[in-house]
Amino acid sequence: MKDQNGNSENDQIHPDQSQKGNPADCTCVSNPYASLPPELRPKPKSTMGGLRKVTCPNCGLKYWTNRQIDLCIDCEKKGVQHSETK
């Protein structure tokens, strides 16, 4: 059935429904960088605790480390210097 304004019962908003959104639903509140392009948004902090994935330049082993040099433990024990690698 239509009411006086020409709206059907399905078009009417019930009292428990609100047209106004919750302020937390707005992206400007939850994500202040939403309007920036992806390449300009700040990078999320690493959850790996400072670890990075590297490949040993001598033997090709892929592993995670927090050390500054990329040599794996085995190559370092053998006495291979970082400057001697390929």
N, C-alpha and C positions, 0 to 999 in steps of 0.2 A: 504494500500500500504506500501511497505517496502522501507526504504531509503538505502543509500549506506552501512551503517553499519549493516543492517539487522533488524533495529528497526522499528516497525510500528508507525503510527502517534499517537496512544494512549500511546505509551511508552515514547514519547518525553516530556520533561519538558518545559512548557510554560515560557516565560520571567517573568511573574508576580509570578511564583512559585519559591521558593528558596529551595535548598537542605539543606542549613544550618539552624539549628533551632535557635530560639531566645534565648539568654542567660537566660532569665527568665523561659524558658521551661525546662531547665535542673534541675533535682531534687537536685543536689548538691548546687544550688543557692537558690531554694525555700525551701528545707528541708535539712539542713546540717546533720541531724541525720538519713537520709534515709538508709545509709549503716549499721547502727547498728541494732542488733536484737531488737524486740519490748520490751523485758524485760529490756534492757539497755537504752532505750530512756528516756529522761526526761519526767516526768508527766506534763500534761498541768495544768495551774493554774485553781483553782476552780472558777467557775463563780457564785457560791452561796454566796459569801461574807463571808466565814468563817463558814457557817452553816454545820452541819453534821446530818445525820439521825441516831437516837438512839431509843432503846426500853427501856421503864421504867422497871427496874428490879423488882419493886414491883407489879405494876398492868398490865404490858405488853403493855401499850400504845406506839404506834410507832409515833414519831414526829420529827421535825427538830429543832435543837437548836444550839446556839453558846456558851452555858455555859459548864463549866468543868464537872459538875455532871450530871448523867444520869436520875435522878429522875424528873418526870413530875411536873408541878406546883401544881396539886391537891395533890399528895403524899407529896410534900414538905410542903404544907399548913397544912396537917393533922399531921405533926410533925414526919413523918417517917424519920429516919436517914439512910444514905446510907449503913452503916455497919449492920443495922437491916434487910436489904432486903435479899431475898433468896439466 
